[in-house]
Amino acid sequence: MPSKESRTFVDRTDAGRQLGQRLAGLRGQDVVVLGLPRGGVPVAFEVANALDAPLDVIVVRKLGVPFRPEVAMGAIGEGGTRVLDAHVLSQAHVTEEDLQTLETKERQLLEERRIRYRQGRIRTDIHGQIVVVVDDGMATGSTARVACQVAKQLGAARVIVAVPVAPASTVASFTEADEIVSLISPRRFEAVGCYYNDFSATDDDEVVTLLDAAARSRSGPDGG
């Protein structure tokens, strides 16, 4: 069992506030904060508040090798973005037909998630912006790596990954972002939840509520 001392954050809100303080130097710049659903969104909400920046989600789906779905051969994001690992595709002998079949299925799931989270809102344009990709923590960082690649394909000028906790080894090997910020980076890493007092699951309704609140706060008290 982890010691009490390793539980650095009260909850995701607390983690987001601490992360926002660390990133305060970005305030006033052309910044968009993108939370990774679901657990990254409450953290990202506080970061966006601290930076007075727009908040959105970045919705990505992994493309797993058909006969070994746990092995990623690529990923997809919004706007038709797709990232492929040519080495894995070659080694696994995945055909173009297999790839298209899987991508069609995963794009449908991605679209369902996009509709559920955005509730009719248009995706925030990140072209030419500093993009801060936020999660509640990283282990291997695979999802965040994909999110960075997708953000760059969507035109981000600079991509920063910001998390409350990530293993030192992951931080050291993370090359997909222009910068990575982790408040704590233990060499002997435990599961992300071990660094929180409250790591209860974030559901889709909470994600939508936070995105709504962020949109309202930027549109002003009269909603316009």
HUZI-V999226 format. One record per backbone hydrogen bond with DSSP energy under -1.0 kcal/mol. CO is the residue of the C=O (numbers start at 1). NH is the residue of the N-H. E is the energy in kcal/mol with one decimal. If there is no record, write none. Layout:
BEGIN
co=<CO:CO>
nh=<NH:NH>
e=<E:E>
END
This chain:
BEGIN
co=<3:4:6:9:10:11:12:13:14:15:16:17:18:19:21:23:24:26:29:30:32:33:34:35:36:38:40:41:42:43:44:45:46:47:48:54:56:61:63:65:68:71:73:74:75:76:78:81:83:85:86:87:88:89:95:96:97:98:99:100:101:102:103:104:105:106:107:108:109:110:111:112:113:114:115:118:126:129:129:130:131:132:133:134:141:142:143:144:145:146:147:148:149:150:151:152:155:158:159:159:160:161:162:163:164:165:167:168:169:173:179:181:184:186:187:191:192:193:195:203:204:205:206:207:208:209:210:211:212:213:214:215:220>
nh=<6:7:8:197:198:15:16:17:18:19:20:21:22:23:24:26:27:29:31:130:132:56:134:58:40:41:44:45:46:47:48:49:50:51:53:33:35:76:73:68:71:65:85:63:83:61:81:77:75:89:90:91:92:94:99:100:101:102:103:104:105:106:107:108:109:110:111:112:113:114:115:116:117:118:119:121:129:157:158:32:160:34:162:36:145:146:147:148:149:150:151:152:153:154:156:155:128:131:178:179:133:181:135:183:184:138:171:172:173:175:161:163:166:168:189:194:195:196:9:207:208:209:210:211:212:213:214:215:216:217:218:219:223>
e=<-1.1:-1.6:-1.6:-2.5:-1.8:-2.3:-2.5:-2.1:-2.2:-2.3:-2.6:-1.8:-1.7:-1.7:-1.2:-2.6:-1.6:-2.1:-1.7:-3.3:-2.6:-2.3:-2.9:-1.9:-1.9:-1.8:-2.6:-2.5:-1.2:-1.8:-3.0:-1.9:-2.3:-2.0:-2.2:-2.7:-2.7:-2.5:-3.3:-1.3:-2.6:-2.7:-2.9:-3.2:-3.0:-2.2:-1.2:-2.0:-2.7:-2.4:-2.2:-2.7:-2.5:-1.8:-2.4:-2.5:-2.4:-2.3:-2.7:-2.4:-1.7:-2.8:-2.7:-1.5:-1.6:-2.6:-2.6:-2.1:-2.1:-2.7:-2.5:-2.2:-2.6:-2.7:-1.8:-1.9:-2.2:-2.0:-1.4:-2.5:-3.2:-2.9:-2.8:-2.4:-2.4:-1.9:-2.4:-2.2:-1.9:-2.6:-2.6:-2.1:-2.0:-1.8:-2.3:-1.5:-3.2:-3.2:-2.2:-1.2:-2.8:-3.2:-1.2:-1.5:-1.6:-2.2:-2.2:-2.2:-1.4:-1.0:-2.4:-2.7:-1.7:-2.1:-1.0:-1.9:-2.1:-1.5:-2.4:-1.7:-2.4:-2.4:-2.4:-2.3:-2.5:-2.4:-2.5:-2.2:-2.6:-2.2:-1.2:-1.3:-2.0>
END
